Amino acid sequence: MTDRAPIPPGDTPDAAAVIDEYFDRLRTAAAGHGTSIAPDDLAELRAHVDERLHATAHTAADATDALAELGTPEALAQAFADDATAGPQGPDGLVGRVLGMPYDVRPPTSDRLARRVWDPTNPKILVPKVLGLGWTVNFGALAVRTRLVRPDDEDDPFTSAGSRVVAATLAAPVAAAVALGALVAATWTTLPATVPTHWGLNGRPDGFGSPAAAVIAVGVIGVVPVLLAAAVHLRGRHPFARVAASAVSLGLTALAVSIYAQTLFTVRGGSGVWPTWAGVAAFVVLPFGLLVTVSRRGRAAEQRRDLSSSPSKGTAR
């Protein structure tokens, strides 16, 4: 028999039933990931819900709204599972920290990538990379900090935006990849036998290579992610994974364009690394804009659906 927390003073049986069902699903989902949630963490989550219910009528709907801020039980269980493997004792040493920096060398998945780059319920803006050493940007936390979305805006991220909107997100990185290809094709013959491939903090090139090597490098950075994102879309993955893949590939392709533009800029006598910095800005701004736009469309669609299913104004009560 599952242990249940006592009903806090003021809670109705209906509200308590909703809360108990949520935490039962959370425990079940956590067990499915091979982990368990510490009693202190469960108590903290329950205290958060009780605090949110404090100024309400403690109805089942109030409890549902309060729990929505935590996300779905399945998503929350996954977050706990990820945290459990992100410590020094990660599975088989594939996840952990080196000199304080997180690393993850497990084969990446589209679902894990999506949770890393868009998690409005996690206040941390910098989270461990889905593959490699260091951190990446949690655009969901950034959107909450800038008040463009709320942590509980969508029950199922990006699903309510519609299949056409989700599919259309792939057009942005594809367009950026085409732009990169057009830029390379138009300037390839103008490059000298040796081109700069790396620049120091002073803006001066300190690494050189052949034009072919430079083009291959920007191709790997800018085109391969778009092909992987297209594969995620073609396989019919969850809208959450598809939109996140589009956003990440868009940022990387924009960065690749800026790197090639930096090479052209230097070859033609320019000084400084402002094209690279412009690319870094695009790497953050473009995915952020795409993710926020789709999230807000999804939220608007959910609100329209809720309004259309609610009783008409003026109905006798």
C-alpha angles and dihedrals in degrees: 000000000000116000111238129199115243115262107264115238110277096022116126120226089248092055091045090051091053091049094046091050091051093051092044089055089046093054091046093049092048090051088052088059091051095250139098131218116238117245090240091056091048090049091050091051091048090049090053091053092047090051092052090050094050096092095038137082089256094238125156089256090053090052091049091052092049093049091048088070088066093053125233117327089243094053092046091050089051090052091053090048091051091049090050091056095041094072130088091279099059119158110291090340091291092122127038145085136294117196089341095309118117121234134188121185098169115123103274121241129201091238093053090046090053093051091050098050098038119036111130090177091063112077093202113104094191115055132167116284117256087233129017137008124321138018139309132199122273097211090187092064090046090052091051092048090053090047093238092123137011125233092248099040095117130029091201110025116244095345095110092052089080135248094269093055092047092050092046091059088075090064092072098059091039089055090049091050091050089050090052091050092048091050092051093046093050096048105030096098093050095061120105123236091266124036133184114261102173136033132202127229089266090062095249120125114252100171131054139186145153122295089245092056091048093051093046090052095052089043091056091047097043110025105035093059090052091052090050091048090051089053090053090052095045092051090057096239121178113292088245091060094041096052092044091051090051092049096048093046090049092055094047093047091050088051090051091052090053093049092053090044088053090054092051091045092054095042090055094053102269121145128213133032102261092129089059093048089049087054093050089052091049089048088063104029101047098051090041091053093047094049094045092047094052092044092052091047089052092049091049090050091051091050092050090050092049092049093048091052095045121093114275118258114267095031110146115252 
